[in-house]
Amino acid sequence: MDFLINSAYAQAPAAAPSPMQPLLMMIIFVAVFYFLLIRPQMKRAKEHRNMVSQLAKGDEVITTGGLAGRIEHLGDSFISLEIAPEVKVKVQKSQVANVLPKGTLKDA
């Protein structure tokens, strides 16, 4: 009946892991997160801040909610968008997703 149950043999004691190994793994883990997640997000946020700071009256923009319009008035934290003739809405500056090339809204 020895073929159904494997024989257990004594093994040599396992070597103790190095105390530096978990620390090294943690450093590698943090570095991977920084370069794959944190750094690209910080770069996108910086680009968005620069875009928002360069907005000017007459720019054609799209908001994160999907509204497309022309900037009629700029405030410190809000802008007034004309989304149709004589139809204006007020949105936060930070909600501007993209600045469109001039004349894009007239083509649509």
Backbone torsions as a table, in degrees:
resi	resn	phi	psi	omega
1	MET	NA	12.5	-178.6
2	ASP	-72.8	-17.5	-177.0
3	PHE	-78.9	-14.7	178.0
4	LEU	-88.2	-26.9	-177.3
5	ILE	-121.4	127.2	178.1
6	ASN	-71.2	144.6	177.9
7	SER	-77.0	140.9	177.9
8	ALA	-98.7	122.7	179.0
9	TYR	-110.8	151.2	177.9
10	ALA	-68.6	139.8	179.7
11	GLN	-114.9	158.9	176.8
12	ALA	-71.3	148.5	179.4
13	PRO	-61.5	142.4	-178.5
14	ALA	-72.2	144.4	178.6
15	ALA	-72.9	141.2	179.9
16	ALA	-69.6	135.3	179.5
17	PRO	-68.5	151.8	180.0
18	SER	-67.1	139.1	178.6
19	PRO	-69.0	-14.3	179.4
20	MET	-85.0	-17.8	-176.4
21	GLN	-61.7	-48.2	178.0
22	PRO	-63.7	-35.9	178.1
23	LEU	-65.4	-42.5	178.4
24	LEU	-63.9	-41.8	178.3
25	MET	-63.6	-39.0	179.3
26	MET	-65.6	-40.7	178.5
27	ILE	-64.7	-42.4	178.0
28	ILE	-64.1	-42.0	179.6
29	PHE	-61.1	-44.9	178.7
30	VAL	-65.3	-40.9	179.7
31	ALA	-63.8	-42.0	178.9
32	VAL	-63.7	-44.8	178.1
33	PHE	-61.4	-40.9	-178.7
34	TYR	-62.5	-49.5	-174.8
35	PHE	-77.0	-25.7	-178.7
36	LEU	-96.5	-26.3	-175.2
37	LEU	-120.2	-54.1	-170.9
38	ILE	-72.3	-49.4	-176.3
39	ARG	-62.7	-46.8	177.8
40	PRO	-62.3	-36.4	178.8
41	GLN	-66.2	-40.1	177.8
42	MET	-65.1	-37.3	178.7
43	LYS	-65.6	-44.2	178.0
44	ARG	-63.0	-39.8	179.5
45	ALA	-64.9	-39.3	178.9
46	LYS	-65.9	-43.1	177.7
47	GLU	-61.6	-41.0	179.5
48	HIS	-65.5	-43.4	177.1
49	ARG	-59.4	-42.1	178.3
50	ASN	-64.2	-42.0	179.4
51	MET	-62.8	-44.3	-178.8
52	VAL	-65.9	-37.0	-179.3
53	SER	-71.1	-21.5	-179.1
54	GLN	-95.9	7.1	178.0
55	LEU	-64.4	143.8	179.3
56	ALA	-138.8	160.7	178.1
57	LYS	-61.6	133.6	-179.4
58	GLY	97.1	-11.9	176.8
59	ASP	-67.6	143.8	176.4
60	GLU	-100.0	126.7	-172.7
61	VAL	-133.1	162.8	170.8
62	ILE	-121.2	134.0	178.6
63	THR	-89.9	170.0	178.3
64	THR	-66.7	-22.1	178.0
65	GLY	-83.8	-5.2	177.3
66	GLY	98.7	1.8	177.6
67	LEU	-75.9	133.6	175.4
68	ALA	-113.4	132.8	-178.9
69	GLY	-167.0	177.6	-179.9
70	ARG	-106.2	135.9	-179.3
71	ILE	-72.2	124.4	178.8
72	GLU	-103.3	-32.9	-178.3
73	HIS	-148.6	136.7	178.0
74	LEU	-110.6	131.0	173.2
75	GLY	-115.9	-171.8	179.2
76	ASP	-67.8	-43.8	-179.1
77	SER	-126.6	-5.0	179.0
78	PHE	-126.5	153.0	172.4
79	ILE	-127.5	154.0	176.6
80	SER	-106.0	121.6	-179.4
81	LEU	-106.9	135.5	171.4
82	GLU	-96.2	110.3	-176.0
83	ILE	-96.4	-14.8	175.0
84	ALA	-157.1	166.3	179.0
85	PRO	-56.6	124.8	179.2
86	GLU	64.5	17.6	176.0
87	VAL	-118.9	113.8	-177.5
88	LYS	-123.5	141.6	175.9
89	VAL	-127.5	153.5	178.3
90	LYS	-108.7	127.1	179.4
91	VAL	-131.7	159.8	176.5
92	GLN	-72.0	144.8	178.9
93	LYS	-59.5	-38.2	-176.1
94	SER	-67.3	-13.1	-179.7
95	GLN	-88.0	1.4	176.1
96	VAL	-74.8	123.0	-177.7
97	ALA	-93.6	-43.1	-176.3
98	ASN	-144.5	149.1	170.6
99	VAL	-102.2	125.4	-177.4
100	LEU	-89.2	156.1	172.8
101	PRO	-63.3	150.9	-179.2
102	LYS	-59.6	139.9	178.0
103	GLY	85.3	0.6	-178.6
104	THR	-66.0	-40.8	-176.4
105	LEU	-70.5	-29.0	179.2
106	LYS	-72.8	-27.6	179.3
107	ASP	-73.9	-28.3	-174.7
108	ALA	-80.0	NA	NA
